[in-house]
Structures are given as structure tokens and as C-alpha cells.
């Protein structure tokens, strides 16, 4: 990470604006990458409001896929492999135990 002292900037405010823009671009690229990894809902095949659900909570290393934007694409892929894509409604039903994954769902794991 470049520091103000080692940069060509003479104004700290311009340097800080430059760094913020860099961070924002990195976050946007990662969020777009995560968005591209979403698949239709495993239960209802919907493509609206897709969320990632860790099918084994003991294996997850990061609590939320949405917070993976600080990681590399390879690391994002590793964590997404531990997840199912579920629409918002099915995800809530699963957590409330109103639906249970079919045994066929476990064959892809």
C-alpha cells in the first residue's frame, strides 16, 4: 500500500481521494465478481434475490459472502463452493426449518 510520503502527491487530500477511489474500484470489481457467481435458486429455480447459504456451517471460514470483497477471486471461489444459491424466500424457509433440502441436493456436494 503506497504511503503519502512515497507518493508524488503534494496534497494529502488529493492522495486520500486517490486511495479511496482505488479501494472503491476494488470493492466494485469484487462485488461484480460475486454477483456473476450467483445461480438460480436450488429449490424453486428463481433468479431473483439470490443469496448464498453455507450448507455446512462448520466449514465456513467467512460468515457472509457479501463481505468477501477484500479477498482474491480464488478465495471467493473457494468459499462459494461451500454454498448453495437460494432465493431470499427459500433461504428464510430453510433457516426456519419450513423446508428441508431434498436428498438429491446432497449429491452435488
VENTAGI-V977550 format. One record per run of one state. SS is the DSSP state (2 for helix, 1 for strand, 0 for the rest). FROM is the first residue (numbers start at 1). LEN is the number of residues. If there is no record, write none. Layout:
# VENTAGI-V977550
SS;FROM;LEN / SS;FROM;LEN
This chain:
# VENTAGI-V977550
0;1;11 / 2;12;25 / 0;37;13 / 1;50;5 / 0;55;10 / 2;65;6 / 0;71;2 / 2;73;8 / 0;81;2 / 1;83;5 / 2;88;8 / 0;96;7 / 2;103;6 / 0;109;1
